[in-house]
Amino acid sequence: MDETTYQDQRVRQLIGQQYIAVRVDQDADPALAARYQDYGWPATVVLAADGSEIVKRRGYLSPEAMRRCVRPSSKDPSPGPSVVAEEKSAAASSAFLDPVARTALMATLF
Protein backbone atom coordinates (compact mmCIF):
# COMPACT_ATOMS: atom_id res chain seq x y z
CA MET A 1 0.00 0.00 0.00
CA ASP A 2 2.96 2.31 0.59
CA GLU A 3 3.99 1.97 -3.05
CA THR A 4 0.52 2.15 -4.60
CA THR A 5 -2.38 3.37 -2.47
CA TYR A 6 -0.61 6.00 -0.38
CA GLN A 7 1.31 7.27 -3.41
CA ASP A 8 -1.94 7.95 -5.31
CA GLN A 9 -2.40 11.73 -5.48
CA ARG A 10 -6.20 11.54 -5.10
CA VAL A 11 -5.90 9.33 -1.99
CA ARG A 12 -3.30 11.65 -0.48
CA GLN A 13 -5.44 14.69 -1.19
CA LEU A 14 -8.61 13.17 0.24
CA ILE A 15 -6.88 11.95 3.39
CA GLY A 16 -5.01 15.25 3.79
CA GLN A 17 -8.18 17.33 3.53
CA GLN A 18 -10.40 15.24 5.79
CA TYR A 19 -8.23 13.32 8.25
CA ILE A 20 -5.18 13.25 10.44
CA ALA A 21 -3.22 10.30 9.08
CA VAL A 22 -1.30 8.18 11.57
CA ARG A 23 0.82 5.19 10.69
CA VAL A 24 1.30 2.78 13.57
CA ASP A 25 3.79 -0.05 13.92
CA GLN A 26 2.01 -2.90 15.68
CA ASP A 27 5.33 -4.38 16.82
CA ALA A 28 6.14 -1.21 18.73
CA ASP A 29 2.79 -1.03 20.51
CA PRO A 30 1.68 -4.23 22.29
CA ALA A 31 -1.72 -2.74 23.21
CA LEU A 32 -2.46 -1.98 19.58
CA ALA A 33 -1.26 -5.41 18.50
CA ALA A 34 -3.55 -7.02 21.08
CA ARG A 35 -6.54 -4.91 20.05
CA TYR A 36 -6.31 -5.90 16.38
CA GLN A 37 -4.56 -9.29 16.65
CA ASP A 38 -7.44 -11.20 15.09
CA TYR A 39 -7.93 -8.59 12.41
CA GLY A 40 -4.72 -8.98 10.43
CA TRP A 41 -2.28 -6.59 8.83
CA PRO A 42 -2.31 -4.34 7.01
CA ALA A 43 -5.43 -2.85 8.53
CA THR A 44 -7.06 0.47 7.70
CA VAL A 45 -9.00 1.95 10.59
CA VAL A 46 -10.80 5.30 10.56
CA LEU A 47 -11.55 6.68 14.00
CA ALA A 48 -13.94 9.42 15.06
CA ALA A 49 -12.75 12.23 17.32
CA ASP A 50 -13.92 10.23 20.36
CA GLY A 51 -11.82 7.22 19.34
CA SER A 52 -14.72 5.06 18.17
CA GLU A 53 -14.16 3.06 15.01
CA ILE A 54 -16.03 4.30 11.95
CA VAL A 55 -14.38 2.12 9.30
CA LYS A 56 -12.22 -0.96 9.75
CA ARG A 57 -10.86 -2.87 6.74
CA ARG A 58 -8.38 -5.70 6.62
CA GLY A 59 -5.78 -6.36 3.97
CA TYR A 60 -4.61 -4.45 0.94
CA LEU A 61 -6.79 -1.62 -0.35
CA SER A 62 -6.21 -0.37 -3.89
CA PRO A 63 -6.28 3.40 -4.40
CA GLU A 64 -9.89 3.24 -5.65
CA ALA A 65 -10.97 1.04 -2.73
CA MET A 66 -9.30 3.44 -0.28
CA ARG A 67 -11.11 6.42 -1.80
CA ARG A 68 -14.43 4.56 -1.54
CA CYS A 69 -13.61 3.64 2.05
CA VAL A 70 -12.74 7.09 3.38
CA ARG A 71 -15.02 9.31 1.27
CA PRO A 72 -18.33 8.18 2.85
CA SER A 73 -17.01 8.46 6.40
CA SER A 74 -15.92 12.05 5.81
CA LYS A 75 -19.50 12.94 4.83
CA ASP A 76 -21.18 10.94 7.61
CA PRO A 77 -18.79 10.08 10.44
CA SER A 78 -21.15 7.65 12.12
CA PRO A 79 -21.00 3.92 11.45
CA GLY A 80 -23.99 2.87 9.45
CA PRO A 81 -25.42 2.92 5.93
CA SER A 82 -22.84 5.41 4.64
CA VAL A 83 -20.09 2.85 5.27
CA VAL A 84 -20.03 -0.24 3.07
CA ALA A 85 -20.13 -3.36 5.23
CA GLU A 86 -17.24 -5.76 4.99
CA GLU A 87 -18.02 -9.01 3.22
CA LYS A 88 -18.07 -11.98 5.56
CA SER A 89 -16.27 -15.17 4.64
CA ALA A 90 -16.83 -18.66 5.93
CA ALA A 91 -14.77 -21.81 5.85
CA ALA A 92 -15.76 -24.36 3.24
CA SER A 93 -17.48 -27.47 4.48
CA SER A 94 -15.55 -29.57 1.96
CA ALA A 95 -12.48 -29.29 -0.25
CA PHE A 96 -14.59 -30.48 -3.20
CA LEU A 97 -17.19 -28.54 -5.18
CA ASP A 98 -20.72 -29.80 -5.01
CA PRO A 99 -22.22 -30.74 -8.41
CA VAL A 100 -24.33 -27.57 -8.70
CA ALA A 101 -21.37 -25.28 -7.97
CA ARG A 102 -19.14 -27.28 -10.36
CA THR A 103 -21.70 -26.95 -13.19
CA ALA A 104 -22.07 -23.21 -12.60
CA LEU A 105 -18.30 -22.73 -12.51
CA MET A 106 -17.76 -24.73 -15.69
CA ALA A 107 -20.48 -22.70 -17.47
CA THR A 108 -18.79 -19.47 -16.40
CA LEU A 109 -15.27 -20.50 -17.38
CA PHE A 110 -15.92 -22.36 -20.63
C-alpha distances in whole Angstrom, upper triangle without the diagonal:
4,5,5,5,6,8,10,13,14,11,12,16,16,14,16,19,19,18,18,14,14,12,14,14,16,18,20,21,23,23,20,19,23,22,19,20,20,17,15,11,9,11,10,14,16,19,23,25,27,24,24,21,20,17,16,13,12,9,6,7,7,8,12,11,10,13,15,14,15,18,20,20,21,24,25,24,26,24,26,26,24,21,20,21,19,20,22,23,26,27,29,33,33,32,34,34,37,39,38,34,35,37,34,32,34,35,32,31,34
4,6,6,5,7,10,12,14,12,11,15,16,14,16,19,19,17,17,13,13,11,13,14,16,18,19,20,23,24,20,20,23,23,20,21,22,19,17,13,11,13,12,16,17,20,23,25,27,24,25,22,22,19,18,16,15,13,10,11,11,11,14,14,12,15,18,17,17,19,22,22,22,25,27,25,27,26,28,29,26,24,23,24,22,24,26,26,29,30,33,36,37,35,37,37,40,43,42,38,39,41,38,35,38,39,35,34,38
4,7,7,6,9,12,14,12,12,16,17,16,17,21,21,20,20,16,17,14,17,17,19,21,22,24,26,27,24,23,27,26,23,24,25,22,19,16,13,16,15,19,20,24,27,28,31,28,28,26,25,22,21,18,17,15,11,12,11,10,14,15,14,16,19,18,19,21,24,24,24,27,29,28,30,29,31,31,28,25,25,26,24,25,27,28,31,32,34,37,37,35,37,37,40,42,41,38,38,40,37,35,37,38,34,33,36
4,6,5,6,10,12,10,11,14,15,15,17,19,20,19,20,16,17,16,18,19,21,23,24,25,28,28,25,24,28,27,23,25,25,22,19,16,14,15,15,18,19,23,25,28,30,27,28,25,24,20,19,17,16,14,10,9,7,7,11,12,11,13,15,16,16,18,21,22,22,25,26,26,28,27,28,28,25,23,22,24,22,23,25,26,29,30,32,36,36,34,36,35,38,40,39,35,36,38,35,32,34,35,31,30,34
4,5,5,9,9,7,9,12,12,11,14,16,17,16,16,13,15,14,16,18,20,22,23,24,26,26,23,23,26,24,21,23,23,20,18,15,12,13,12,15,16,19,22,24,26,24,24,21,20,17,16,14,14,12,9,7,6,4,8,9,7,9,12,12,12,14,17,18,18,21,23,22,24,23,25,25,22,19,19,20,19,21,23,24,28,29,31,35,36,34,36,35,38,40,38,35,36,38,35,32,35,35,31,31,34
4,5,8,9,6,6,10,11,9,11,14,15,14,14,11,12,11,14,16,19,21,22,22,25,25,22,22,25,24,21,23,24,21,19,16,13,13,12,14,15,18,21,22,25,23,23,21,20,17,17,15,16,14,11,10,9,7,11,12,9,11,14,13,13,15,18,18,18,21,23,22,24,24,26,26,23,21,21,22,21,23,26,27,30,32,34,38,39,37,39,39,41,43,42,38,39,41,38,36,38,39,35,35,38
4,6,9,8,7,10,12,12,12,15,17,16,16,14,15,14,18,19,22,24,24,25,28,29,25,25,29,28,25,27,28,24,22,19,16,17,15,18,19,22,24,26,28,26,27,24,23,21,21,19,19,17,14,12,11,9,12,14,12,13,16,16,16,17,21,21,20,23,25,25,27,27,29,29,26,24,24,25,24,26,29,30,33,34,37,40,41,39,41,40,43,45,44,40,41,42,40,37,39,40,36,35,38
4,6,5,6,9,10,11,12,14,16,16,17,15,17,16,20,22,24,26,27,28,30,30,27,27,30,29,26,28,29,25,23,20,17,18,16,18,18,22,24,25,28,27,27,24,23,20,20,18,19,17,14,12,9,6,9,12,10,10,13,14,14,15,18,19,18,21,23,23,26,26,27,27,23,22,22,24,23,25,28,29,32,34,36,40,41,39,41,40,42,44,42,39,40,41,38,36,38,38,34,34,37
4,5,5,6,9,10,10,12,14,15,16,15,17,18,21,24,26,29,29,29,32,32,29,29,33,31,28,31,31,28,26,23,20,20,18,20,19,22,24,25,28,27,27,25,23,21,22,21,22,21,18,15,13,9,11,14,12,11,15,16,14,15,18,19,18,20,23,23,26,26,28,27,24,23,23,26,25,27,30,32,36,37,39,43,44,43,44,43,45,47,45,42,43,44,41,39,41,41,37,37,40
4,5,5,6,9,10,11,12,14,16,15,18,18,22,24,27,29,30,30,33,32,28,29,32,30,28,30,30,27,26,23,20,20,17,19,17,20,22,23,27,25,26,23,21,19,20,19,21,20,17,14,12,8,9,12,10,8,11,13,12,11,15,16,15,17,20,20,23,23,25,24,20,19,20,23,23,25,28,30,34,36,38,42,43,42,43,42,44,45,43,40,41,42,39,37,40,39,35,35,39
4,5,5,6,8,10,11,11,13,11,14,15,18,21,23,26,26,26,29,28,25,26,28,26,24,26,27,23,22,20,17,16,13,15,14,17,19,21,24,22,22,20,18,16,17,16,18,17,14,11,10,6,8,10,7,6,10,10,9,10,13,14,13,16,18,18,21,21,22,22,19,17,18,20,20,23,26,27,31,33,35,39,40,39,41,40,42,44,42,38,40,41,38,36,39,38,35,35,38
4,6,5,6,9,10,10,11,10,13,14,17,20,22,25,25,25,28,28,24,26,29,27,25,27,28,24,23,20,18,17,14,16,15,17,19,20,23,22,23,21,19,18,19,18,19,19,16,14,13,10,12,13,10,9,13,13,11,12,16,16,14,17,20,19,22,23,25,25,21,20,21,23,23,26,29,30,34,36,38,42,43,42,44,43,45,47,45,42,43,45,41,39,42,42,38,38,41
4,6,5,6,9,10,12,11,15,16,20,23,25,28,28,28,31,30,27,28,31,29,27,30,31,27,26,24,21,20,17,18,16,18,19,20,24,23,24,22,20,19,20,20,22,22,19,16,15,12,13,15,12,10,14,14,11,11,15,15,13,15,18,18,22,23,24,24,21,20,21,24,24,27,30,32,36,38,41,44,46,45,46,45,47,49,47,44,45,46,43,41,44,43,40,40,43
4,5,5,6,8,11,11,14,16,20,23,25,28,28,27,30,29,25,27,29,27,25,28,29,25,25,22,20,18,15,15,13,15,16,18,21,20,21,19,16,15,17,17,20,20,18,15,14,11,12,13,10,7,11,11,8,8,11,11,9,12,15,15,18,19,21,20,17,16,18,21,21,24,27,30,33,36,38,42,43,43,44,43,45,47,45,41,43,44,41,39,42,42,38,39,42
4,6,5,5,7,7,11,13,16,19,21,24,24,24,26,25,22,24,26,24,22,25,26,22,22,20,17,16,12,13,11,13,14,15,18,17,18,16,15,14,15,16,18,18,17,14,14,12,13,13,10,9,12,11,8,9,12,11,9,13,15,14,17,18,20,21,17,16,18,20,21,24,27,29,32,35,37,41,42,42,44,43,45,47,45,42,43,45,42,40,43,43,39,39,43
4,6,6,7,7,11,14,17,20,23,26,25,25,28,27,24,26,28,26,25,28,29,26,25,23,20,19,15,15,13,15,16,16,19,19,20,19,18,17,19,19,21,22,20,17,17,14,16,17,13,12,15,15,11,12,15,14,12,15,17,16,20,21,23,24,20,20,22,24,24,28,30,32,36,38,41,45,46,45,47,46,49,51,49,45,47,48,45,43,46,46,42,43,46
4,6,9,10,14,17,20,24,26,29,28,27,30,29,26,28,30,28,27,30,31,27,27,25,23,21,17,17,14,15,15,15,19,19,20,19,17,17,20,21,23,24,22,19,19,16,17,18,14,12,15,15,11,11,14,13,10,12,15,15,18,20,22,23,19,19,21,24,25,28,31,34,37,40,42,46,48,47,49,48,50,51,49,46,48,49,46,44,47,47,43,44,47
4,7,9,13,16,19,22,24,27,27,26,28,26,23,26,28,25,24,27,28,25,25,23,21,19,15,14,11,12,12,12,16,16,17,16,14,14,17,18,21,22,21,18,19,16,17,17,13,12,14,13,9,9,11,9,6,9,12,11,15,17,19,19,16,16,18,21,22,26,28,31,34,37,40,43,45,45,47,46,47,50,47,44,46,48,44,43,46,46,42,43,46
4,6,9,12,15,19,21,24,23,22,25,23,20,22,25,22,21,24,25,22,23,21,19,16,13,12,9,9,10,10,14,13,14,14,12,13,15,16,19,20,20,17,18,16,17,17,13,13,15,13,9,11,13,10,8,12,13,11,15,16,19,20,17,16,19,21,21,25,27,30,33,36,39,42,44,44,46,45,47,49,47,44,46,48,44,43,46,46,42,43,47
4,6,10,13,16,18,21,20,19,22,21,18,21,23,21,20,23,25,22,22,20,18,16,13,12,10,10,11,10,14,13,15,14,14,14,16,17,20,21,20,18,20,18,20,19,15,15,17,15,12,14,16,13,12,15,16,14,17,18,22,23,20,19,21,23,23,27,29,31,34,37,40,43,45,44,47,46,48,51,49,46,48,49,46,45,48,48,44,45,48
4,7,10,13,16,19,18,17,20,19,16,18,21,19,18,21,23,20,19,17,15,13,11,10,9,10,12,13,16,14,16,14,14,14,14,15,17,18,17,16,17,15,18,17,13,14,16,14,12,14,16,14,13,17,18,16,18,19,22,24,21,19,21,22,22,25,27,29,32,34,37,41,42,42,44,44,46,48,47,43,45,47,44,42,45,46,42,42,46
4,6,10,12,15,14,13,17,16,13,15,18,16,16,18,21,18,18,15,13,12,10,10,10,11,13,13,16,13,15,14,15,15,14,15,16,17,17,16,18,17,20,19,15,17,19,16,14,17,19,17,16,20,20,18,20,20,23,25,23,21,22,23,22,25,27,29,32,33,37,40,41,41,43,43,46,48,47,44,45,48,45,43,46,47,43,43,47
4,7,10,12,12,12,15,15,12,13,17,16,14,17,19,16,15,12,11,10,10,10,12,13,16,17,18,15,17,16,17,16,14,15,15,15,15,15,17,17,20,18,15,17,20,17,16,19,21,19,19,23,23,20,22,22,25,27,24,22,23,23,22,25,26,27,30,32,35,38,39,39,41,41,44,47,46,42,44,46,43,41,44,45,42,41,45
4,6,9,8,8,11,12,9,10,13,13,12,14,17,15,14,11,10,10,10,11,13,13,17,17,18,15,17,16,17,16,15,15,15,15,16,17,19,20,22,20,17,20,22,19,18,21,23,20,21,25,25,22,23,22,26,28,26,23,24,24,22,25,26,27,29,30,34,37,38,38,40,41,43,46,46,42,44,46,44,41,44,46,42,42,46
4,5,5,7,10,11,9,9,12,13,12,13,16,15,13,10,10,11,13,13,16,17,20,21,21,18,20,18,20,19,17,17,15,15,16,18,20,21,24,22,20,23,24,21,21,25,26,24,25,28,28,25,26,25,28,30,29,26,26,26,24,26,26,27,29,30,33,36,37,36,39,40,43,46,45,42,43,46,44,41,44,46,43,42,46
4,5,5,7,8,6,5,9,10,9,9,13,12,10,9,10,10,13,13,16,17,20,21,21,18,19,17,20,18,16,16,14,14,16,18,21,23,25,23,21,24,25,22,22,25,26,24,25,29,28,25,26,24,27,30,28,25,26,24,22,24,24,25,26,27,31,33,35,34,37,38,41,44,44,40,41,44,42,40,43,45,42,41,45
4,6,7,10,9,7,10,12,12,11,15,15,13,11,12,14,16,17,20,20,24,25,24,21,22,21,24,22,19,19,17,17,19,21,24,25,28,26,24,27,28,25,25,29,30,28,29,33,32,29,29,28,31,33,32,29,29,28,26,27,27,27,29,29,32,35,36,35,38,40,42,46,45,42,43,46,44,42,45,47,44,43,47
4,6,9,9,9,12,13,14,14,17,17,16,14,15,16,17,17,20,20,23,23,23,20,22,21,24,23,20,21,19,20,21,23,26,27,30,28,25,28,29,26,26,29,31,28,29,32,32,29,29,29,32,34,33,30,31,30,28,30,30,30,32,32,35,38,39,39,42,43,46,49,49,45,47,50,48,45,48,50,47,46,50
4,6,5,6,9,10,11,12,15,15,15,14,15,15,16,16,18,18,20,21,20,17,19,18,21,21,18,19,18,19,21,23,26,27,29,27,24,27,29,25,25,28,29,26,27,31,30,26,27,26,29,32,31,28,29,28,26,28,28,29,30,31,34,37,39,38,42,43,45,48,48,45,46,49,47,45,48,50,47,46,50
4,5,5,6,9,10,10,14,14,14,14,16,16,18,17,20,19,22,22,21,18,19,19,22,22,19,20,19,20,22,24,28,29,31,29,26,29,30,27,26,30,31,28,29,32,31,28,28,26,30,32,32,29,29,28,26,28,27,27,29,29,33,35,37,37,40,41,44,47,47,43,45,48,46,44,47,49,46,46,50
4,5,5,6,9,10,13,14,15,15,16,15,17,15,18,16,19,20,18,15,16,16,20,19,17,19,18,20,23,24,28,29,31,28,25,28,29,25,25,28,28,25,27,30,28,25,25,24,27,30,29,26,27,26,24,27,26,27,28,29,33,35,37,37,40,41,43,47,46,43,45,48,46,44,47,49,46,46,50
4,5,5,6,8,11,11,12,12,13,11,13,12,14,14,17,18,17,13,14,14,17,16,14,15,15,17,19,20,24,25,27,24,22,25,25,22,21,25,25,22,24,27,26,22,22,21,24,27,26,23,24,23,21,24,23,24,26,27,31,33,35,35,38,39,41,45,44,41,43,45,43,41,45,46,43,43,47
4,6,5,5,9,10,9,10,12,11,14,13,16,17,20,21,20,16,17,16,19,18,15,15,14,15,18,20,23,25,27,24,22,25,26,22,23,27,27,24,26,29,28,25,25,23,26,28,28,24,25,23,21,23,22,23,24,25,28,31,33,32,36,37,39,42,42,39,40,43,41,39,43,44,42,41,45
4,6,5,8,10,11,12,14,13,16,15,18,17,20,22,20,17,17,16,19,18,16,17,15,17,20,22,26,28,29,26,24,28,28,24,24,28,28,25,27,30,29,25,25,23,26,28,28,25,25,23,21,23,22,22,23,24,28,30,32,32,36,37,39,42,42,39,41,44,42,40,43,45,42,42,46
4,6,8,9,11,12,14,12,13,12,15,14,17,18,17,13,13,12,16,15,12,14,14,16,19,21,24,26,27,24,22,25,25,21,21,25,25,22,24,27,25,22,21,19,22,25,25,21,22,20,18,21,20,21,22,24,27,30,32,32,35,36,38,42,41,38,40,43,41,39,42,44,41,41,45
4,6,5,7,9,10,8,11,10,13,14,17,19,18,15,14,12,15,13,10,11,10,12,16,17,21,23,24,21,19,22,22,19,19,23,23,21,23,26,24,21,21,18,21,23,23,20,20,18,16,18,17,18,20,21,25,27,29,29,32,33,35,39,38,35,37,39,37,36,39,40,38,38,42
4,5,6,9,11,10,13,14,17,18,21,23,22,18,18,16,18,17,13,13,11,13,16,19,22,25,26,23,22,25,25,22,23,26,26,24,26,29,28,25,24,22,24,26,26,23,22,20,18,19,18,18,19,19,23,25,27,27,31,32,34,37,37,34,36,39,37,35,38,40,37,37,41
4,6,9,12,11,14,14,17,18,22,24,23,19,18,16,18,16,12,12,10,12,16,18,22,24,25,22,21,25,24,21,22,26,25,24,26,29,27,25,23,21,22,25,25,21,21,18,15,16,14,14,15,16,20,22,24,24,28,28,30,34,33,30,32,35,34,32,35,37,34,35,38
4,7,9,7,10,11,14,16,19,22,21,18,16,13,15,13,9,9,6,9,13,15,18,21,22,18,18,21,20,17,19,22,22,20,23,26,24,22,21,18,20,22,22,18,17,15,12,14,13,13,15,16,20,23,25,25,28,28,30,34,33,30,32,34,32,30,34,35,33,33,37
4,6,6,10,12,16,17,21,24,24,20,19,16,18,15,11,9,6,7,11,13,17,19,21,18,17,21,21,18,19,23,23,22,24,27,26,24,23,21,23,24,24,20,19,17,14,15,15,14,16,17,20,23,25,24,27,28,30,34,33,30,31,34,32,30,33,35,32,32,36
3,5,9,11,15,17,21,23,23,20,19,16,18,15,11,10,7,6,8,11,15,17,19,16,15,19,19,17,18,22,23,21,23,26,26,24,24,22,24,25,24,20,20,18,15,17,17,17,19,20,23,26,27,26,29,30,33,36,35,32,33,36,34,31,34,36,33,32,36
4,7,10,13,16,20,22,23,19,19,16,17,14,11,9,6,5,6,9,12,14,17,14,13,16,17,15,16,20,21,20,21,24,24,22,23,21,23,24,23,19,19,18,15,17,18,18,20,21,24,28,29,28,31,31,34,36,36,32,33,36,34,31,34,36,32,32,36
4,6,10,13,16,19,20,16,16,12,13,10,7,6,5,6,8,9,13,14,16,13,11,15,15,12,13,17,18,16,18,21,21,19,19,17,19,21,20,16,16,15,13,15,16,17,20,21,24,28,29,29,31,31,34,37,36,32,34,36,34,32,35,36,33,33,37
4,7,10,13,16,17,14,14,11,11,8,6,5,6,8,9,8,12,12,14,11,9,12,13,9,10,14,14,13,15,18,18,15,16,15,17,19,17,13,14,14,12,15,17,18,22,24,27,30,32,31,34,33,36,38,37,33,35,37,35,33,36,37,33,34,37
4,6,10,13,14,11,10,7,8,6,4,6,9,11,12,12,15,15,16,13,11,13,14,10,10,13,14,11,13,16,15,13,14,12,15,17,15,12,14,13,13,16,17,20,23,25,28,31,33,33,36,35,37,40,38,35,37,40,37,35,38,39,36,36,40
4,7,10,11,9,9,6,6,5,6,9,12,14,15,14,16,16,16,14,11,12,13,9,8,11,11,8,10,13,12,9,11,10,13,16,13,11,13,14,14,18,19,22,25,28,31,34,36,36,39,38,40,42,40,37,40,42,38,37,40,41,37,38,42
4,7,8,5,5,5,5,7,9,12,15,17,19,17,20,19,20,18,15,16,16,13,11,13,13,10,11,14,12,9,10,10,14,16,15,13,15,16,16,20,21,24,27,30,33,36,38,39,41,41,42,45,43,40,42,44,41,40,44,44,41,42,45
4,5,5,5,6,6,9,12,15,18,21,22,20,23,22,22,20,17,17,17,14,12,14,13,9,10,12,10,7,8,10,13,16,14,13,17,17,19,22,24,27,30,33,36,39,41,42,44,43,45,47,45,42,45,47,44,43,46,46,43,44,48
4,5,7,10,10,13,15,19,21,24,25,23,26,24,25,23,20,20,20,18,15,16,16,12,12,14,13,9,11,13,17,19,18,17,20,21,22,26,27,30,33,36,39,42,45,45,47,47,48,51,49,46,49,50,47,46,50,50,47,48,51
4,6,9,11,14,16,19,22,25,26,25,28,27,27,25,22,23,23,19,17,19,18,14,15,17,15,11,11,13,17,20,19,18,21,21,22,26,27,30,32,35,39,41,44,45,47,47,48,51,49,46,49,51,48,47,50,51,48,49,52
4,6,9,12,13,16,18,21,23,22,25,25,25,23,20,21,21,18,16,18,18,14,15,17,15,12,12,13,16,20,18,17,20,19,20,24,24,27,30,32,36,38,41,41,44,44,45,48,46,44,46,48,45,44,48,48,45,46,50
4,6,9,11,14,17,20,22,21,24,24,24,22,19,20,20,16,15,17,16,12,14,16,14,10,9,9,13,16,16,14,17,16,17,21,21,24,27,30,33,35,38,39,41,41,42,45,43,41,43,45,42,42,45,46,43,44,48
4,6,7,11,13,17,19,18,21,21,21,18,16,17,17,13,12,15,14,11,13,15,13,10,9,8,11,14,14,11,14,13,14,17,18,21,24,27,30,32,35,36,38,38,39,42,40,37,40,42,39,38,42,42,39,40,44
4,7,10,14,17,18,16,19,19,19,16,14,15,14,10,10,12,10,7,10,12,9,7,6,5,8,11,10,8,11,11,12,16,18,21,24,27,30,33,35,36,38,37,38,41,39,36,39,41,37,37,40,40,37,38,42
4,7,10,13,14,13,16,16,16,13,11,12,11,7,8,11,10,7,11,13,11,9,9,7,10,12,10,7,9,9,9,13,15,18,21,24,27,30,33,33,35,34,36,38,36,33,36,37,34,33,37,37,34,35,39
4,7,10,12,11,15,16,16,13,11,14,13,9,10,14,13,11,14,16,15,13,13,10,12,14,13,10,10,9,8,12,13,16,19,21,25,28,30,30,32,32,33,36,35,31,34,36,33,32,35,36,33,34,37
4,7,9,8,12,14,14,10,10,13,12,8,11,14,14,13,16,18,17,16,16,13,15,16,15,11,10,9,7,10,12,14,17,19,22,26,28,27,30,29,31,34,32,29,31,33,30,29,32,33,30,30,34
4,7,8,12,14,15,12,11,15,14,12,14,17,17,17,19,22,21,19,19,17,18,19,18,15,13,12,9,11,12,12,15,17,20,24,25,25,27,27,29,32,31,28,29,32,29,27,31,32,29,29,33
4,6,10,13,14,11,11,15,15,13,15,18,19,19,21,24,23,22,22,20,21,22,21,17,16,15,12,13,14,14,17,18,21,24,25,24,27,27,29,32,31,27,29,31,29,26,29,31,27,27,31
4,7,10,11,9,9,13,14,12,14,17,19,19,21,23,24,22,23,21,22,23,21,18,16,16,13,14,16,16,19,21,23,27,27,26,28,28,31,33,32,28,29,32,29,27,29,30,27,27,30
4,6,8,5,6,9,10,9,11,14,15,16,18,20,21,20,21,19,20,20,18,15,14,15,12,14,16,17,21,23,25,28,29,28,30,29,32,34,32,29,30,32,29,27,30,30,27,27,30
4,5,5,6,9,10,10,12,14,16,17,19,21,22,22,23,22,22,22,20,17,15,17,15,16,19,20,23,25,27,31,31,30,31,30,33,35,33,29,31,32,29,27,29,30,26,26,29
4,6,5,6,9,10,11,12,15,16,16,19,21,21,23,22,22,22,19,17,16,18,17,19,22,23,27,29,30,34,35,34,35,34,36,38,36,33,34,35,32,30,32,32,29,29,32
4,5,5,6,9,10,11,13,15,16,17,19,20,21,20,21,19,17,15,14,16,16,17,21,22,26,28,30,33,34,33,34,33,35,36,34,31,32,33,30,28,31,30,27,27,30
4,5,5,6,9,10,12,13,15,16,18,18,19,18,18,17,15,12,11,13,12,14,17,19,22,25,27,30,31,30,32,30,32,34,32,29,30,32,28,27,30,30,26,26,30
4,5,5,6,8,11,11,12,15,16,16,18,17,18,17,15,12,12,14,13,16,19,20,24,27,29,32,34,33,34,33,35,37,35,32,34,35,32,30,33,33,30,30,34
4,5,5,6,9,10,11,13,15,15,17,17,17,17,13,12,12,15,15,18,21,23,27,29,32,35,36,36,37,36,38,39,37,34,36,37,33,32,35,34,31,31,35
4,6,6,7,9,11,12,13,14,16,15,15,13,10,9,9,12,13,15,18,21,25,27,29,33,34,34,35,33,35,37,34,31,33,34,31,30,33,32,29,30,33
4,6,7,7,9,11,12,12,13,12,13,12,10,7,8,10,10,13,17,19,23,26,28,31,33,33,35,33,35,37,35,32,34,35,32,30,34,34,30,31,35
4,6,5,6,9,10,10,12,12,13,14,10,9,10,13,14,17,20,23,26,29,32,35,37,37,38,37,39,41,38,35,38,39,36,34,37,37,34,35,38
4,6,5,7,9,10,13,13,14,13,9,9,11,14,16,19,22,25,28,31,34,37,39,39,40,38,40,42,39,36,39,40,36,35,38,37,34,35,39
4,5,5,6,8,10,10,10,9,6,6,9,12,14,17,20,24,27,30,33,36,38,38,39,38,39,41,38,35,38,39,35,35,38,37,34,35,39
4,5,5,5,7,8,9,10,7,6,10,12,14,18,20,24,27,30,33,36,38,39,40,39,40,42,40,37,40,41,37,36,40,39,36,38,41
4,6,6,9,11,13,13,10,10,13,16,18,21,24,27,31,34,37,40,42,42,43,42,43,46,43,40,43,44,40,39,43,42,39,40,43
4,6,9,11,12,12,8,10,13,16,19,22,25,28,32,35,38,40,43,43,44,43,44,46,43,40,43,44,40,40,43,42,39,40,44
4,6,8,9,9,6,8,12,15,17,21,23,27,30,33,36,39,41,42,43,42,43,45,42,39,42,43,40,39,43,42,39,41,44
4,7,9,11,8,9,13,14,17,20,23,26,29,32,35,38,41,41,43,42,43,45,43,40,43,44,41,40,44,43,40,41,45
4,6,9,8,8,12,13,16,19,21,25,27,31,34,36,39,40,42,40,41,44,41,39,42,43,40,39,43,42,39,41,45
4,7,7,6,9,10,12,16,17,21,24,27,30,32,35,36,38,37,38,40,38,35,38,40,36,36,40,39,36,38,42
4,6,6,8,8,12,15,16,20,23,27,29,31,34,36,37,35,36,38,35,33,36,38,34,34,38,37,35,37,40
4,5,7,8,12,14,17,20,23,27,29,31,34,35,36,34,35,37,34,32,35,36,32,32,36,35,32,35,38
4,7,9,12,15,18,22,25,28,31,33,36,37,38,36,37,38,36,33,36,37,33,33,37,36,33,35,38
4,6,9,12,15,18,22,25,28,30,33,33,35,33,34,36,34,31,34,35,32,31,35,34,31,33,36
4,6,9,12,15,19,22,24,27,30,30,31,30,31,33,30,27,30,31,28,27,31,30,27,29,33
4,6,9,12,16,19,22,24,27,28,29,27,28,31,28,26,29,30,27,26,30,30,27,29,32
4,6,9,13,16,19,22,24,25,26,25,26,29,27,24,27,28,25,24,28,28,25,27,31
4,7,10,13,16,19,21,21,23,21,23,25,23,20,23,25,22,21,25,25,22,24,27
4,7,10,13,16,18,19,21,20,21,24,22,19,22,24,22,21,25,26,23,25,28
4,7,9,12,15,15,17,17,18,21,20,17,19,22,20,19,23,24,22,23,26
4,6,9,12,13,15,15,16,20,19,16,19,21,20,19,22,24,22,23,27
4,6,9,10,13,13,15,18,18,16,18,21,20,19,22,24,23,23,27
4,5,7,9,10,11,15,15,13,14,18,17,16,19,21,20,21,24
4,7,9,10,10,14,15,13,15,18,18,18,20,23,22,23,26
4,5,7,9,12,14,12,13,17,17,16,18,21,21,21,24
4,7,10,13,15,12,12,16,17,15,17,20,20,19,22
4,6,9,12,10,9,13,14,13,14,17,18,17,19
4,6,8,6,6,9,10,9,11,14,15,15,17
4,6,5,6,9,10,11,12,14,15,16,18
4,6,5,6,9,10,10,12,14,15,16
4,5,5,6,9,10,11,12,14,16
4,5,5,6,9,10,11,12,14
4,6,5,6,9,10,10,12
4,5,5,6,9,10,10
4,6,5,6,9,10
4,5,5,6,8
4,5,5,6
4,6,6
4,6
4
